[in-house]
C-alpha cells in the first residue's frame, strides 16, 4: 500500500546500525551515566535518535525492535525530567527496559527548557505513560522559559496541554490563543512555527471541535508541511528528526483517544505509535 504522502528519506540508505534495533543497550548504560549526573540529557537524545532510525526502516512500527526503541525513548525522557525535578542528594527510582535504577537527583539543568519539555510531551501523548505524564506535570512554564526567547504560540500551546491534562475545559481557549499568535509576526524560528508547529495546532483544533473532516485535512496538510520543511536543504534531508513526525503522531494519538479516526496514510506518520497498546503500561 503506497502512502499518500511519500517520505523524502530512503530506508535503504547507509544507516548507523549500532543505533538501529539496539536502543535497549542504552538502559544498560543509564545507571553509570545517571550516577555521574552529567549525561542523562545526552542519553535521552540518543534514545530518541535510535527510535527515529528504527522508524526510518520500519515506519509503521511492525517490528518489536521499533516499539522497544520507542519505549526506551519514552522512559529515558521521563527519567530525565523526574531526576531534574529532584534535588541533588535525593534518590529517584526510575524504570527503563524493565530495569529499575536508583538515580540521584540533579535539580534543574541547562537542558531543562520548553523544547525538551515538548519532546517529553510527544512521547507521553503517544505512549499514554502515567510516569511520563507525571514527569511532564512537575514543571511550570516559568521554569522552562527562563533562559531564552520562545515563540508566543508555544507558550500558549504549553498552557493548552497542561490545562487539558487536568481536565480544564479552558484548554481550548489556550489553543485558540496559540493559533492567533501564529498569525502575528514571529521572530523566533518563524519557519519552524509556520511549517511544523502550525500543523500540530490545527490538528488539535480539529480535536477540540470533534470535526472528523477537519482532522483529516489538518493531518494531511501537517504532513505535507513537514515534508516541505525537511527537504529545504541537503542538511535537513539527512536529519533524523525528519524521518518521522513525532509531534504529528502525538497530536494524532490525542485525536484517537478522543474517539476520532486517523484516515491519512504516510510513512511520516507512525500509526503503530499513534494507536494505544505499544507501551508496556497501556
ZADO-1210 file (C-alpha; in nm, 4 decimals, padded with zeros to 6 digits):
<atoms>
<atom x="00.0000" y="00.0000" z="00.0000" code="UNK" pos="1"/>
<atom x="00.1575" y="00.3226" z="-00.1144" code="UNK" pos="2"/>
<atom x="00.1482" y="00.6056" z="00.1390" code="UNK" pos="3"/>
<atom x="-00.0499" y="00.9122" z="00.0337" code="UNK" pos="4"/>
<atom x="00.2373" y="01.1352" z="00.1403" code="UNK" pos="5"/>
<atom x="00.5660" y="00.9630" z="00.0485" code="UNK" pos="6"/>
<atom x="00.8766" y="01.0263" z="00.2508" code="UNK" pos="7"/>
<atom x="01.1841" y="01.2019" z="00.1197" code="UNK" pos="8"/>
<atom x="01.4187" y="00.9679" z="00.3092" code="UNK" pos="9"/>
<atom x="01.5389" y="00.6348" z="00.1729" code="UNK" pos="10"/>
<atom x="01.5103" y="00.3428" z="00.4171" code="UNK" pos="11"/>
<atom x="01.7836" y="00.1617" z="00.2244" code="UNK" pos="12"/>
<atom x="02.0384" y="00.4354" z="00.2872" code="UNK" pos="13"/>
<atom x="02.3533" y="00.3718" z="00.4886" code="UNK" pos="14"/>
<atom x="02.2277" y="00.3831" z="00.8490" code="UNK" pos="15"/>
<atom x="02.4113" y="00.3642" z="01.1769" code="UNK" pos="16"/>
<atom x="02.3290" y="00.0027" z="01.2555" code="UNK" pos="17"/>
<atom x="02.4713" y="00.0367" z="01.6049" code="UNK" pos="18"/>
<atom x="02.1709" y="00.2599" z="01.6792" code="UNK" pos="19"/>
<atom x="01.9022" y="00.0914" z="01.4746" code="UNK" pos="20"/>
<atom x="01.7497" y="-00.2031" z="01.6552" code="UNK" pos="21"/>
<atom x="01.9776" y="-00.1703" z="01.9575" code="UNK" pos="22"/>
<atom x="01.8187" y="00.1038" z="02.1645" code="UNK" pos="23"/>
<atom x="01.7848" y="-00.1285" z="02.4633" code="UNK" pos="24"/>
<atom x="02.1589" y="-00.1093" z="02.5217" code="UNK" pos="25"/>
<atom x="02.1039" y="00.2472" z="02.6378" code="UNK" pos="26"/>
<atom x="01.9369" y="00.1227" z="02.9530" code="UNK" pos="27"/>
<atom x="02.2448" y="-00.0776" z="03.0438" code="UNK" pos="28"/>
<atom x="02.4466" y="00.2418" z="03.0363" code="UNK" pos="29"/>
<atom x="02.1887" y="00.4563" z="03.2131" code="UNK" pos="30"/>
<atom x="02.2982" y="00.3642" z="03.5636" code="UNK" pos="31"/>
<atom x="02.6578" y="00.4710" z="03.5013" code="UNK" pos="32"/>
<atom x="02.5552" y="00.7828" z="03.3129" code="UNK" pos="33"/>
<atom x="02.2962" y="00.8841" z="03.5698" code="UNK" pos="34"/>
<atom x="02.5328" y="00.8435" z="03.8628" code="UNK" pos="35"/>
<atom x="02.7641" y="01.0993" z="03.7028" code="UNK" pos="36"/>
<atom x="02.4690" y="01.3435" z="03.6942" code="UNK" pos="37"/>
<atom x="02.6023" y="01.4754" z="03.3654" code="UNK" pos="38"/>
<atom x="02.4760" y="01.2620" z="03.0801" code="UNK" pos="39"/>
<atom x="02.1063" y="01.1898" z="03.1227" code="UNK" pos="40"/>
<atom x="02.0193" y="01.4589" z="02.8679" code="UNK" pos="41"/>
<atom x="02.2572" y="01.3002" z="02.6184" code="UNK" pos="42"/>
<atom x="02.1068" y="00.9574" z="02.6875" code="UNK" pos="43"/>
<atom x="01.7553" y="01.0903" z="02.6212" code="UNK" pos="44"/>
<atom x="01.8667" y="01.2429" z="02.2925" code="UNK" pos="45"/>
<atom x="02.0448" y="00.9245" z="02.1892" code="UNK" pos="46"/>
<atom x="01.7388" y="00.7136" z="02.2743" code="UNK" pos="47"/>
<atom x="01.5207" y="00.9358" z="02.0562" code="UNK" pos="48"/>
<atom x="01.7694" y="00.9176" z="01.7682" code="UNK" pos="49"/>
<atom x="01.7679" y="00.5391" z="01.7968" code="UNK" pos="50"/>
<atom x="01.3888" y="00.5362" z="01.7790" code="UNK" pos="51"/>
<atom x="01.3873" y="00.7629" z="01.4748" code="UNK" pos="52"/>
<atom x="01.6372" y="00.5450" z="01.2898" code="UNK" pos="53"/>
<atom x="01.4171" y="00.2454" z="01.3650" code="UNK" pos="54"/>
<atom x="01.1203" y="00.4373" z="01.2249" code="UNK" pos="55"/>
<atom x="01.3159" y="00.5060" z="00.9072" code="UNK" pos="56"/>
<atom x="01.3481" y="00.1328" z="00.8440" code="UNK" pos="57"/>
<atom x="01.0116" y="00.0380" z="00.9998" code="UNK" pos="58"/>
<atom x="00.7892" y="00.3451" z="00.9643" code="UNK" pos="59"/>
<atom x="00.4635" y="00.1831" z="01.0809" code="UNK" pos="60"/>
<atom x="00.6167" y="00.0008" z="01.3797" code="UNK" pos="61"/>
<atom x="00.5646" y="-00.3515" z="01.2539" code="UNK" pos="62"/>
<atom x="00.8784" y="-00.4882" z="01.4217" code="UNK" pos="63"/>
<atom x="00.9194" y="-00.5398" z="01.8003" code="UNK" pos="64"/>
<atom x="01.2574" y="-00.3657" z="01.7958" code="UNK" pos="65"/>
<atom x="01.0957" y="-00.0398" z="01.6834" code="UNK" pos="66"/>
<atom x="00.8401" y="-00.0463" z="01.9634" code="UNK" pos="67"/>
<atom x="01.1194" y="-00.1308" z="02.2062" code="UNK" pos="68"/>
<atom x="01.3224" y="00.1685" z="02.0898" code="UNK" pos="69"/>
<atom x="01.0181" y="00.3932" z="02.1318" code="UNK" pos="70"/>
<atom x="00.9520" y="00.2598" z="02.4827" code="UNK" pos="71"/>
<atom x="01.3130" y="00.3274" z="02.5767" code="UNK" pos="72"/>
<atom x="01.2927" y="00.6827" z="02.4429" code="UNK" pos="73"/>
<atom x="00.9745" y="00.7435" z="02.6429" code="UNK" pos="74"/>
<atom x="01.1180" y="00.6050" z="02.9655" code="UNK" pos="75"/>
<atom x="01.4505" y="00.7862" z="02.9405" code="UNK" pos="76"/>
<atom x="01.2814" y="01.1201" z="02.8641" code="UNK" pos="77"/>
<atom x="01.0570" y="01.0718" z="03.1674" code="UNK" pos="78"/>
<atom x="01.3595" y="00.9797" z="03.3801" code="UNK" pos="79"/>
<atom x="01.5440" y="01.2936" z="03.2715" code="UNK" pos="80"/>
<atom x="01.2579" y="01.5132" z="03.3916" code="UNK" pos="81"/>
<atom x="01.1968" y="01.3191" z="03.7129" code="UNK" pos="82"/>
<atom x="01.5645" y="01.3455" z="03.8027" code="UNK" pos="83"/>
<atom x="01.5664" y="01.7169" z="03.7175" code="UNK" pos="84"/>
<atom x="01.2668" y="01.7651" z="03.9477" code="UNK" pos="85"/>
<atom x="01.4575" y="01.6142" z="04.2403" code="UNK" pos="86"/>
<atom x="01.7172" y="01.7996" z="04.4441" code="UNK" pos="87"/>
<atom x="02.0768" y="01.6718" z="04.4436" code="UNK" pos="88"/>
<atom x="02.1127" y="01.4026" z="04.7069" code="UNK" pos="89"/>
<atom x="01.7546" y="01.2842" z="04.6592" code="UNK" pos="90"/>
<atom x="01.7183" y="00.9334" z="04.5171" code="UNK" pos="91"/>
<atom x="01.4751" y="00.8780" z="04.2305" code="UNK" pos="92"/>
<atom x="01.3567" y="00.5298" z="04.1354" code="UNK" pos="93"/>
<atom x="01.3203" y="00.5017" z="03.7595" code="UNK" pos="94"/>
<atom x="01.2445" y="00.2115" z="03.5282" code="UNK" pos="95"/>
<atom x="01.3935" y="00.1707" z="03.1819" code="UNK" pos="96"/>
<atom x="01.3555" y="-00.1504" z="02.9812" code="UNK" pos="97"/>
<atom x="01.2125" y="-00.3342" z="03.2848" code="UNK" pos="98"/>
<atom x="01.5196" y="-00.2478" z="03.4917" code="UNK" pos="99"/>
<atom x="01.4750" y="-00.0258" z="03.7964" code="UNK" pos="100"/>
<atom x="01.7502" y="00.2248" z="03.8681" code="UNK" pos="101"/>
<atom x="01.8102" y="00.4363" z="04.1757" code="UNK" pos="102"/>
<atom x="01.9346" y="00.7679" z="04.0452" code="UNK" pos="103"/>
<atom x="02.0457" y="01.0758" z="04.2339" code="UNK" pos="104"/>
<atom x="01.8527" y="01.3907" z="04.1565" code="UNK" pos="105"/>
<atom x="02.0270" y="01.6601" z="03.9572" code="UNK" pos="106"/>
<atom x="01.7958" y="01.9556" z="04.0070" code="UNK" pos="107"/>
<atom x="01.7334" y="02.1800" z="03.7088" code="UNK" pos="108"/>
<atom x="01.9950" y="02.1750" z="03.4322" code="UNK" pos="109"/>
<atom x="02.0610" y="02.3875" z="03.1248" code="UNK" pos="110"/>
<atom x="01.8877" y="02.1205" z="02.9144" code="UNK" pos="111"/>
<atom x="01.5637" y="02.1713" z="03.1034" code="UNK" pos="112"/>
<atom x="01.3697" y="02.4085" z="02.8802" code="UNK" pos="113"/>
<atom x="01.0481" y="02.4336" z="02.6826" code="UNK" pos="114"/>
<atom x="01.1818" y="02.2486" z="02.3774" code="UNK" pos="115"/>
<atom x="01.2886" y="01.9465" z="02.5833" code="UNK" pos="116"/>
<atom x="00.9526" y="01.9527" z="02.7647" code="UNK" pos="117"/>
<atom x="00.7702" y="01.9254" z="02.4319" code="UNK" pos="118"/>
<atom x="00.9916" y="01.6292" z="02.3373" code="UNK" pos="119"/>
<atom x="00.8795" y="01.4567" z="02.6566" code="UNK" pos="120"/>
<atom x="00.5187" y="01.5524" z="02.5876" code="UNK" pos="121"/>
<atom x="00.5171" y="01.3943" z="02.2411" code="UNK" pos="122"/>
<atom x="00.6342" y="01.0658" z="02.3898" code="UNK" pos="123"/>
<atom x="00.3859" y="01.0987" z="02.6760" code="UNK" pos="124"/>
<atom x="00.0946" y="01.1532" z="02.4354" code="UNK" pos="125"/>
<atom x="00.1882" y="00.8571" z="02.2143" code="UNK" pos="126"/>
<atom x="00.2703" y="00.6171" z="02.4973" code="UNK" pos="127"/>
<atom x="-00.0098" y="00.7179" z="02.7394" code="UNK" pos="128"/>
<atom x="00.2550" y="00.6606" z="03.0087" code="UNK" pos="129"/>
<atom x="00.1458" y="00.7687" z="03.3556" code="UNK" pos="130"/>
<atom x="00.5088" y="00.8114" z="03.4581" code="UNK" pos="131"/>
<atom x="00.5803" y="01.0394" z="03.1606" code="UNK" pos="132"/>
<atom x="00.2605" y="01.2334" z="03.2366" code="UNK" pos="133"/>
<atom x="00.3708" y="01.2822" z="03.5973" code="UNK" pos="134"/>
<atom x="00.7146" y="01.3971" z="03.4836" code="UNK" pos="135"/>
<atom x="00.5660" y="01.6483" z="03.2396" code="UNK" pos="136"/>
<atom x="00.3421" y="01.7847" z="03.5125" code="UNK" pos="137"/>
<atom x="00.6281" y="01.8617" z="03.7507" code="UNK" pos="138"/>
<atom x="00.7327" y="02.1882" z="03.5865" code="UNK" pos="139"/>
<atom x="00.5757" y="02.5281" z="03.5365" code="UNK" pos="140"/>
<atom x="00.6197" y="02.7495" z="03.2343" code="UNK" pos="141"/>
<atom x="00.8412" y="02.9971" z="03.4200" code="UNK" pos="142"/>
<atom x="01.0882" y="02.7196" z="03.4973" code="UNK" pos="143"/>
<atom x="01.1132" y="02.6180" z="03.1324" code="UNK" pos="144"/>
<atom x="01.1456" y="02.9599" z="02.9679" code="UNK" pos="145"/>
<atom x="01.3890" y="03.1438" z="03.1935" code="UNK" pos="146"/>
<atom x="01.6942" y="03.1002" z="02.9698" code="UNK" pos="147"/>
<atom x="01.5753" y="03.2099" z="02.6271" code="UNK" pos="148"/>
<atom x="01.3141" y="03.3554" z="02.3933" code="UNK" pos="149"/>
<atom x="01.0246" y="03.1349" z="02.2930" code="UNK" pos="150"/>
<atom x="00.7545" y="03.1849" z="02.0355" code="UNK" pos="151"/>
<atom x="00.4340" y="03.3124" z="02.1915" code="UNK" pos="152"/>
<atom x="00.2346" y="03.0336" z="02.0258" code="UNK" pos="153"/>
<atom x="00.4444" y="02.7734" z="02.2059" code="UNK" pos="154"/>
<atom x="00.3743" y="02.9328" z="02.5424" code="UNK" pos="155"/>
<atom x="00.0024" y="02.9078" z="02.4709" code="UNK" pos="156"/>
<atom x="00.0400" y="02.5503" z="02.3473" code="UNK" pos="157"/>
<atom x="00.2110" y="02.4559" z="02.6744" code="UNK" pos="158"/>
<atom x="-00.0803" y="02.6069" z="02.8666" code="UNK" pos="159"/>
<atom x="-00.3276" y="02.4202" z="02.6455" code="UNK" pos="160"/>
<atom x="-00.1614" y="02.0844" z="02.7112" code="UNK" pos="161"/>
<atom x="-00.1298" y="02.1410" z="03.0850" code="UNK" pos="162"/>
<atom x="-00.4938" y="02.2510" z="03.1087" code="UNK" pos="163"/>
<atom x="-00.6164" y="01.9541" z="02.9052" code="UNK" pos="164"/>
<atom x="-00.4184" y="01.7113" z="03.1193" code="UNK" pos="165"/>
<atom x="-00.6009" y="01.8236" z="03.4338" code="UNK" pos="166"/>
<atom x="-00.9423" y="01.8240" z="03.2680" code="UNK" pos="167"/>
<atom x="-00.9713" y="02.2001" z="03.2418" code="UNK" pos="168"/>
<atom x="-01.2041" y="02.2953" z="02.9518" code="UNK" pos="169"/>
<atom x="-01.0089" y="02.6202" z="02.9271" code="UNK" pos="170"/>
<atom x="-00.7518" y="02.4283" z="02.7242" code="UNK" pos="171"/>
<atom x="-00.9386" y="02.5128" z="02.4060" code="UNK" pos="172"/>
<atom x="-00.9047" y="02.8855" z="02.4799" code="UNK" pos="173"/>
<atom x="-00.5298" y="02.8474" z="02.5195" code="UNK" pos="174"/>
<atom x="-00.5232" y="02.6551" z="02.1924" code="UNK" pos="175"/>
<atom x="-00.7131" y="02.9352" z="02.0179" code="UNK" pos="176"/>
<atom x="-00.4595" y="03.1811" z="02.1607" code="UNK" pos="177"/>
<atom x="-00.1793" y="02.9688" z="02.0118" code="UNK" pos="178"/>
<atom x="-00.3463" y="02.9780" z="01.6691" code="UNK" pos="179"/>
<atom x="-00.3926" y="03.3558" z="01.6884" code="UNK" pos="180"/>
<atom x="-00.0285" y="03.4028" z="01.7892" code="UNK" pos="181"/>
<atom x="00.0774" y="03.2280" z="01.4695" code="UNK" pos="182"/>
<atom x="-00.0956" y="03.4996" z="01.2686" code="UNK" pos="183"/>
<atom x="00.1281" y="03.7652" z="01.4230" code="UNK" pos="184"/>
<atom x="00.4873" y="03.8351" z="01.3070" code="UNK" pos="185"/>
<atom x="00.7095" y="03.5638" z="01.4543" code="UNK" pos="186"/>
<atom x="01.0720" y="03.6458" z="01.5278" code="UNK" pos="187"/>
<atom x="01.1735" y="03.3187" z="01.6960" code="UNK" pos="188"/>
<atom x="01.2242" y="03.0356" z="01.4434" code="UNK" pos="189"/>
<atom x="00.9473" y="03.1566" z="01.2096" code="UNK" pos="190"/>
<atom x="00.9914" y="02.8763" z="00.9547" code="UNK" pos="191"/>
<atom x="00.9557" y="02.6069" z="01.2215" code="UNK" pos="192"/>
<atom x="00.6470" y="02.7853" z="01.3547" code="UNK" pos="193"/>
<atom x="00.4847" y="02.8022" z="01.0125" code="UNK" pos="194"/>
<atom x="00.5741" y="02.4596" z="00.8745" code="UNK" pos="195"/>
<atom x="00.5938" y="02.2447" z="01.1884" code="UNK" pos="196"/>
<atom x="00.4033" y="02.3969" z="01.4806" code="UNK" pos="197"/>
<atom x="00.1080" y="02.5288" z="01.2807" code="UNK" pos="198"/>
<atom x="00.0097" y="02.1817" z="01.1647" code="UNK" pos="199"/>
<atom x="00.0063" y="02.0387" z="01.5174" code="UNK" pos="200"/>
<atom x="-00.2083" y="02.3265" z="01.6430" code="UNK" pos="201"/>
<atom x="-00.4517" y="02.2778" z="01.3529" code="UNK" pos="202"/>
<atom x="-00.4841" y="01.9062" z="01.4318" code="UNK" pos="203"/>
<atom x="-00.5559" y="01.9852" z="01.7950" code="UNK" pos="204"/>
<atom x="-00.8137" y="02.2461" z="01.6935" code="UNK" pos="205"/>
<atom x="-00.9954" y="01.9764" z="01.4958" code="UNK" pos="206"/>
<atom x="-00.9850" y="01.7534" z="01.8029" code="UNK" pos="207"/>
<atom x="-01.1257" y="02.0335" z="02.0193" code="UNK" pos="208"/>
<atom x="-01.4160" y="02.0732" z="01.7753" code="UNK" pos="209"/>
<atom x="-01.4660" y="01.6999" z="01.7232" code="UNK" pos="210"/>
<atom x="-01.4579" y="01.7676" z="01.3491" code="UNK" pos="211"/>
<atom x="-01.3508" y="01.4495" z="01.1673" code="UNK" pos="212"/>
<atom x="-01.3283" y="01.6122" z="00.8251" code="UNK" pos="213"/>
<atom x="-01.1127" y="01.8944" z="00.9568" code="UNK" pos="214"/>
<atom x="-00.8939" y="01.6402" z="01.1377" code="UNK" pos="215"/>
<atom x="-00.8210" y="01.4506" z="00.8173" code="UNK" pos="216"/>
<atom x="-00.7465" y="01.7697" z="00.6243" code="UNK" pos="217"/>
<atom x="-00.5261" y="01.9021" z="00.9066" code="UNK" pos="218"/>
<atom x="-00.3183" y="01.5858" z="00.9364" code="UNK" pos="219"/>
<atom x="-00.2744" y="01.5767" z="00.5595" code="UNK" pos="220"/>
<atom x="-00.1632" y="01.9426" z="00.5497" code="UNK" pos="221"/>
<atom x="00.0661" y="01.8994" z="00.8503" code="UNK" pos="222"/>
<atom x="00.2452" y="01.6047" z="00.6873" code="UNK" pos="223"/>
<atom x="00.2913" y="01.7974" z="00.3617" code="UNK" pos="224"/>
<atom x="00.4342" y="02.0912" z="00.5582" code="UNK" pos="225"/>
<atom x="00.6621" y="01.8521" z="00.7492" code="UNK" pos="226"/>
<atom x="00.7977" y="01.7195" z="00.4211" code="UNK" pos="227"/>
<atom x="00.8420" y="02.0735" z="00.2882" code="UNK" pos="228"/>
<atom x="01.0440" y="02.1777" z="00.5918" code="UNK" pos="229"/>
<atom x="01.2709" y="01.8729" z="00.5993" code="UNK" pos="230"/>
<atom x="01.3514" y="01.8849" z="00.2253" code="UNK" pos="231"/>
<atom x="01.4526" y="02.2513" z="00.2074" code="UNK" pos="232"/>
<atom x="01.8246" y="02.1737" z="00.2284" code="UNK" pos="233"/>
<atom x="02.0598" y="01.8797" z="00.1966" code="UNK" pos="234"/>
<atom x="02.1436" y="01.9076" z="00.5662" code="UNK" pos="235"/>
<atom x="01.7798" y="01.8831" z="00.6671" code="UNK" pos="236"/>
<atom x="01.7166" y="01.5872" z="00.4385" code="UNK" pos="237"/>
<atom x="01.9732" y="01.3879" z="00.6376" code="UNK" pos="238"/>
<atom x="01.8434" y="01.4959" z="00.9799" code="UNK" pos="239"/>
<atom x="01.6772" y="01.2045" z="01.1579" code="UNK" pos="240"/>
<atom x="01.4092" y="01.4354" z="01.3011" code="UNK" pos="241"/>
<atom x="01.2616" y="01.4490" z="00.9530" code="UNK" pos="242"/>
<atom x="01.2276" y="01.0708" z="00.9160" code="UNK" pos="243"/>
<atom x="00.9009" y="01.0613" z="01.1118" code="UNK" pos="244"/>
<atom x="00.6985" y="01.3370" z="01.2762" code="UNK" pos="245"/>
<atom x="00.6683" y="01.2745" z="01.6484" code="UNK" pos="246"/>
<atom x="00.4613" y="01.5929" z="01.7084" code="UNK" pos="247"/>
<atom x="00.2059" y="01.4997" z="01.4416" code="UNK" pos="248"/>
<atom x="00.1893" y="01.1433" z="01.5734" code="UNK" pos="249"/>
<atom x="00.1354" y="01.2774" z="01.9258" code="UNK" pos="250"/>
<atom x="-00.1463" y="01.5064" z="01.8113" code="UNK" pos="251"/>
<atom x="-00.2991" y="01.2170" z="01.6172" code="UNK" pos="252"/>
<atom x="-00.2789" y="00.9978" z="01.9292" code="UNK" pos="253"/>
<atom x="-00.4723" y="01.2633" z="02.1214" code="UNK" pos="254"/>
<atom x="-00.7354" y="01.2531" z="01.8459" code="UNK" pos="255"/>
<atom x="-00.7587" y="00.8731" z="01.8699" code="UNK" pos="256"/>
<atom x="-00.8014" y="00.8988" z="02.2470" code="UNK" pos="257"/>
<atom x="-01.0994" y="01.1281" z="02.1802" code="UNK" pos="258"/>
<atom x="-01.2612" y="00.8603" z="01.9647" code="UNK" pos="259"/>
<atom x="-01.1645" y="01.0117" z="01.6300" code="UNK" pos="260"/>
<atom x="-01.0157" y="00.8280" z="01.3317" code="UNK" pos="261"/>
<atom x="-00.6833" y="00.8919" z="01.1582" code="UNK" pos="262"/>
<atom x="-00.7504" y="00.8393" z="00.7882" code="UNK" pos="263"/>
<atom x="-00.4287" y="00.9766" z="00.6375" code="UNK" pos="264"/>
<atom x="-00.1542" y="00.7362" z="00.5323" code="UNK" pos="265"/>
<atom x="00.2113" y="00.8311" z="00.5290" code="UNK" pos="266"/>
<atom x="00.5393" y="00.6823" z="00.6397" code="UNK" pos="267"/>
<atom x="00.5984" y="01.0137" z="00.8165" code="UNK" pos="268"/>
<atom x="00.3133" y="00.9148" z="01.0491" code="UNK" pos="269"/>
<atom x="00.3898" y="00.6097" z="01.2638" code="UNK" pos="270"/>
<atom x="00.0439" y="00.4652" z="01.3225" code="UNK" pos="271"/>
<atom x="00.1966" y="00.1935" z="01.5381" code="UNK" pos="272"/>
<atom x="00.2778" y="00.4668" z="01.7908" code="UNK" pos="273"/>
<atom x="-00.0483" y="00.6568" z="01.7402" code="UNK" pos="274"/>
<atom x="-00.2616" y="00.3604" z="01.8486" code="UNK" pos="275"/>
<atom x="-00.2537" y="00.2634" z="02.2172" code="UNK" pos="276"/>
<atom x="-00.1013" y="-00.0660" z="02.3184" code="UNK" pos="277"/>
<atom x="00.2647" y="-00.0470" z="02.2176" code="UNK" pos="278"/>
<atom x="00.3820" y="00.0902" z="02.5509" code="UNK" pos="279"/>
<atom x="00.4079" y="-00.1593" z="02.8349" code="UNK" pos="280"/>
<atom x="00.1649" y="00.0215" z="03.0663" code="UNK" pos="281"/>
<atom x="-00.1210" y="00.0536" z="02.8120" code="UNK" pos="282"/>
</atoms>
